[in-house]
């Protein structure tokens, strides 16, 4: 009888040999059929050695996720997030007065449009610690332990992930909030 080949790589017990998809990012991507690579984010006082700062501020924090999913590894500082008031809020970036007013106006618009309810504002995830730097990159080749891993998928893929997280005992796995977004 022939040994069955595992779904995510060759079965090979030889010393020094690894599976083709040994990183959890590769396994998640294959299991869920994700089009985009899982993105790792690390919030640190200083970025990992050898990682360069982003070339220029992006129009939104989500832009950094996209660049990382495409393979870039870089770090940002607080001022690199000023163009995105909501992202600055969730990252606990101290905004200059003009940008803080823009955040207040944006939240007001979201409430006026019924996109967001006032009762949901306290539920918007935010970092507790003040922002210093954030390093972004593909999880499979990230230079340090991530604080967060971001997966980009369709409703089916994210539903499967939420169900698996719930089955694994992840607290509040079914209570994920996808708003506010751009």
C-alpha angles and dihedrals in degrees: 000000000000121000114249116244112236116244095244104045146330122310103240124154094181114129113261094019121117134192117267090244104032099144117087089231091061092047093050092047092051096042094048097033091235116186093202127054117251109261124222123209126191124189110207141157087242129014122252114277114271096021114122126220117255110273095237138353114276125226090245141011089243088064088067090056090053093050090050092048087054090057107269120136115199144130134238134208127214095269090056088068100050092099090066112057095183093047089047089053094050091045092048093239113168103236127211113248096263092051092045088056089051090054091051091049092047093051088048091053091049089052093047091051091048088237088125130024121222088238089060096057094085088051094060103112114246135174115249098211121070113260118258107154136341123205118205131191146122108303092226092064102025116148097223142015109294125230091205136018116204121206121194114203148132125272093271094050094047092045090055090049092049091049092049091048090050092049089050091054099253105163116247092000090151094048100071115145117212097188146124100043135149 
